[in-house]
């Protein structure tokens, strides 16, 4: 059974940094890609960043140059967030695509505020 466990959310000041992590277990050898979505209250969920098993990476325009997604050999995906803005405040969810199915973590709240 595929499970994703997220951590790293919290409160940070504008301009600060935060790193989110997501660990996948169960069928992790068949992970095709992992990524991060975010959703602010009253807003639609948007894809923030995604990394394919082959290493190709996608970033939303809003986070290019500020966020970095990367993985390790234990199928942990990270989202390093720098130069955070209040607009980045959202609930961030980890996703993994495994054998044709999308799996989600519970999510973690990131609040950027003074």
Backbone torsions as a table, in degrees:
resi	resn	phi	psi	omega
1	UNK	NA	131.1	-178.7
2	UNK	-81.0	130.3	176.5
3	UNK	-134.2	143.0	177.3
4	UNK	-124.6	132.2	-179.9
5	UNK	-123.0	122.0	-176.9
6	UNK	-105.6	154.6	175.3
7	UNK	-158.5	165.9	173.5
8	UNK	110.5	-8.8	179.7
9	UNK	-71.4	166.0	179.3
10	UNK	161.9	-164.7	-179.6
11	UNK	-99.9	131.9	179.4
12	UNK	-142.1	148.6	178.7
13	UNK	-78.2	153.3	174.6
14	UNK	-53.8	137.6	-176.6
15	UNK	87.8	-9.8	-179.5
16	UNK	-82.7	-176.2	-177.2
17	UNK	-128.9	155.7	178.6
18	UNK	-154.6	145.0	176.9
19	UNK	-121.4	123.9	175.0
20	UNK	-96.6	146.9	176.6
21	UNK	-132.8	152.1	179.1
22	UNK	-143.9	124.0	-179.4
23	UNK	-110.8	127.3	178.3
24	UNK	-104.5	138.2	176.4
25	UNK	-133.8	150.9	-178.2
26	UNK	83.4	113.0	-178.5
27	UNK	58.9	26.0	-175.9
28	UNK	-66.9	-21.4	179.5
29	UNK	-70.2	-14.6	-178.7
30	UNK	-106.5	16.8	179.7
31	UNK	-70.0	124.2	178.6
32	UNK	-87.3	-41.2	175.3
33	UNK	-155.2	161.0	173.2
34	UNK	-134.5	152.2	-178.2
35	UNK	-162.6	-179.7	-179.7
36	UNK	-128.1	132.8	170.4
37	UNK	-113.8	163.3	173.5
38	UNK	-143.7	153.4	179.3
39	UNK	-146.8	121.8	175.0
40	UNK	-91.0	156.1	179.1
41	UNK	-55.1	129.7	179.1
42	UNK	77.6	2.6	-178.4
43	UNK	-115.5	160.9	176.5
44	UNK	-77.7	151.4	176.4
45	UNK	-70.4	139.1	-179.7
46	UNK	-130.0	148.6	175.7
47	UNK	-76.8	125.8	-179.8
48	UNK	-92.5	-51.3	-178.2
49	UNK	-158.8	150.9	179.2
50	UNK	-147.9	140.9	177.6
51	UNK	-126.7	128.4	179.4
52	UNK	-83.9	162.1	179.3
53	UNK	-60.5	-28.7	177.9
54	UNK	-81.2	-5.8	175.8
55	UNK	105.1	-8.5	178.3
56	UNK	-67.7	139.9	-172.8
57	UNK	-125.7	140.7	174.9
58	UNK	-122.3	139.8	173.3
59	UNK	-129.1	141.3	169.9
60	UNK	-66.7	147.3	-178.6
61	UNK	-57.1	-33.8	-176.4
62	UNK	-66.6	-18.4	-176.3
63	UNK	-118.1	-1.6	-179.8
64	UNK	-59.2	134.5	-179.2
65	UNK	85.7	-10.9	-178.9
66	UNK	-117.7	-35.5	-178.0
67	UNK	-107.4	148.9	176.6
68	UNK	-135.0	128.2	175.7
69	UNK	-106.7	138.9	177.3
70	UNK	-155.1	160.9	-178.0
71	UNK	-126.8	162.2	170.5
72	UNK	-122.6	179.9	-174.7
73	UNK	-72.0	-9.5	178.2
74	UNK	-96.1	17.4	179.6
75	UNK	58.6	41.2	170.6
76	UNK	-103.7	130.4	177.7
77	UNK	-111.7	138.3	-179.1
78	UNK	-119.2	151.7	170.9
79	UNK	-128.5	103.9	176.3
80	UNK	-86.1	120.1	-175.7
81	UNK	-114.9	116.8	179.2
82	UNK	-117.1	163.5	179.1
83	UNK	49.2	48.1	-175.0
84	UNK	-65.4	143.7	-179.9
85	UNK	-118.3	156.4	175.6
86	UNK	-55.7	-30.5	178.6
87	UNK	-65.6	-15.3	177.8
88	UNK	-81.0	-8.1	179.5
89	UNK	-60.7	122.7	-176.8
90	UNK	-176.0	171.0	172.0
91	UNK	-91.6	119.1	-176.4
92	UNK	-100.7	128.5	-177.7
93	UNK	-121.0	138.2	177.0
94	UNK	-90.2	142.8	177.4
95	UNK	-134.4	150.1	176.2
96	UNK	-140.5	138.8	177.9
97	UNK	-103.3	117.2	-175.2
98	UNK	-131.6	117.9	176.5
99	UNK	48.5	48.1	174.6
100	UNK	84.5	0.9	-178.8
101	UNK	-121.5	142.8	175.1
102	UNK	-92.3	134.4	177.9
103	UNK	-122.3	148.8	-174.1
104	UNK	-129.6	144.8	169.3
105	UNK	-84.1	177.5	-179.5
106	UNK	-73.2	-24.4	-179.6
107	UNK	97.9	162.3	178.1
108	UNK	-144.2	138.9	-175.2
109	UNK	-87.1	129.7	174.2
110	UNK	-114.7	122.8	179.2
111	UNK	-120.8	121.4	179.3
112	UNK	-110.1	109.7	-174.7
113	UNK	-158.1	151.5	175.2
114	UNK	-80.1	NA	NA
